[in-house]
Amino acid sequence: MAKLLDVPSFCDERGNLCVIEKLLPFEIRRVFYIYGATKRRAGHRHVSTQMFLLCVSGGCMVYSCDGRVEQRFELNSPQRGLLLKPQDWHYMDAFSENCVLLVLASSFYDPNDYIDEPYSLSGASDLLSPQLS
């Protein structure tokens, strides 16, 4: 199940320093970021990859479903990120104009690690009904 994590931050008159060191339950193998997004992104889960999503600027919404529980998270601070487990089918949307979403992943890109079909939940909410772009 997806989980919010607070990023240790050190703030003084010089500014703010956020440290991800020793925070994640995986070794970082892949780093990428999304910016200028105007439409929904992702729409998949993974076979084995864990990810940590962090808005270093602006904000967005993240929908997650682990097959049992559906959740929505608002990411709008560089001091709090979202840990996604492989089973968390997810998408991101409602990007602010200045959003930069940093993603840290536990494995290198592998197209065979992606599962695009969402879970089929009886009585599922309307969170899944809009078409993915």
Wavefront OBJ file of the C-alpha trace (Angstrom):
o trace
v 0.000 0.000 0.000
v 1.260 3.498 -0.850
v 2.615 5.512 2.059
v 3.618 9.143 2.599
v 7.125 9.693 3.965
v 8.486 12.868 5.513
v 11.852 13.894 4.098
v 14.320 15.070 6.760
v 14.859 18.792 6.243
v 17.381 21.178 7.671
v 16.295 24.802 7.521
v 18.170 27.936 8.519
v 18.797 31.471 7.256
v 20.691 30.048 4.250
v 17.677 28.075 3.012
v 16.468 24.496 3.178
v 18.304 21.226 2.674
v 16.277 18.016 2.269
v 18.019 14.644 2.581
v 16.707 11.379 1.131
v 19.731 9.380 2.306
v 18.723 6.233 4.278
v 15.023 7.133 3.925
v 13.941 4.621 1.292
v 13.627 0.850 1.715
v 15.460 0.284 -1.572
v 18.656 1.177 -3.389
v 18.065 3.890 -6.004
v 18.725 2.527 -9.514
v 16.825 5.012 -11.668
v 16.088 8.737 -11.348
v 13.799 10.752 -13.597
v 11.539 13.768 -13.350
v 8.372 15.006 -15.008
v 7.660 18.660 -15.701
v 5.371 20.636 -17.978
v 2.742 17.911 -17.602
v -0.752 18.910 -18.665
v -2.399 15.476 -18.795
v -2.603 12.390 -16.645
v 0.633 10.370 -16.475
v 1.415 6.722 -15.635
v -1.563 4.357 -15.404
v 0.300 1.200 -14.432
v 1.844 -0.821 -11.637
v 5.042 -2.843 -11.576
v 6.110 -6.439 -11.217
v 8.987 -5.606 -8.867
v 9.880 -1.883 -8.956
v 9.319 0.351 -5.942
v 9.201 4.120 -6.470
v 9.367 7.304 -4.431
v 7.544 10.343 -5.861
v 8.441 13.828 -4.668
v 7.290 17.218 -5.959
v 10.402 19.363 -5.732
v 8.349 22.261 -7.104
v 4.610 22.807 -7.347
v 2.216 19.957 -6.785
v 0.084 17.184 -8.205
v -2.373 14.500 -7.164
v -1.534 10.791 -7.129
v -4.137 8.025 -7.268
v -3.066 4.606 -5.989
v -4.812 1.244 -5.726
v -3.209 -1.939 -4.381
v -6.101 -4.171 -5.447
v -7.918 -3.710 -2.141
v -7.642 -0.038 -1.133
v -7.912 3.069 -3.306
v -6.179 6.241 -2.127
v -5.589 9.807 -3.369
v -2.540 11.756 -2.233
v -1.722 15.404 -2.721
v 1.988 16.033 -3.215
v 2.821 19.705 -2.807
v 5.943 19.918 -0.680
v 9.574 18.884 -1.190
v 9.473 17.734 2.438
v 6.988 14.882 1.869
v 6.958 12.192 -0.795
v 5.008 9.091 -1.672
v 6.430 5.579 -1.516
v 4.773 3.238 -4.036
v 5.122 -0.538 -3.777
v 5.149 -2.673 -6.953
v 1.490 -3.663 -6.478
v 0.326 -0.008 -6.373
v -1.412 0.731 -9.689
v -1.113 4.503 -9.948
v -1.457 7.641 -11.984
v -0.611 11.283 -11.441
v -2.791 14.231 -12.480
v -3.845 17.778 -11.548
v -0.298 19.053 -12.086
v 0.284 22.664 -11.106
v 1.861 24.853 -13.771
v 5.235 24.812 -12.002
v 5.206 21.127 -10.978
v 8.448 19.180 -11.113
v 7.845 15.599 -9.982
v 11.025 13.704 -9.098
v 10.838 9.899 -9.204
v 13.399 7.589 -7.599
v 13.043 3.922 -8.583
v 14.460 0.670 -7.254
v 15.265 -0.754 -10.682
v 16.371 0.289 -14.128
v 13.758 0.735 -16.845
v 12.386 -2.578 -18.100
v 9.234 -2.642 -20.254
v 8.483 -6.153 -18.935
v 8.126 -4.709 -15.398
v 4.976 -2.735 -16.328
v 1.380 -3.932 -15.820
v -1.007 -1.498 -17.510
v -4.392 -2.979 -16.587
v -5.974 -1.467 -13.476
v -7.398 -3.688 -10.770
v -11.039 -4.615 -11.134
v -12.679 -3.713 -7.841
v -16.332 -4.383 -7.157
v -17.956 -1.123 -6.151
v -14.855 0.788 -7.280
v -15.054 4.552 -7.027
v -15.185 6.958 -9.945
v -11.454 7.606 -9.561
v -10.769 5.072 -12.318
v -13.517 6.070 -14.734
v -11.833 8.936 -16.673
v -9.871 7.733 -19.689
v -6.120 7.694 -19.258
v -4.229 10.015 -21.558
l 1 2 3 4 5 6 7 8 9 10 11 12 13 14 15 16 17 18 19 20 21 22 23 24 25 26 27 28 29 30 31 32 33 34 35 36 37 38 39 40 41 42 43 44 45 46 47 48 49 50 51 52 53 54 55 56 57 58 59 60 61 62 63 64 65 66 67 68 69 70 71 72 73 74 75 76 77 78 79 80 81 82 83 84 85 86 87 88 89 90 91 92 93 94 95 96 97 98 99 100 101 102 103 104 105 106 107 108 109 110 111 112 113 114 115 116 117 118 119 120 121 122 123 124 125 126 127 128 129 130 131 132 133
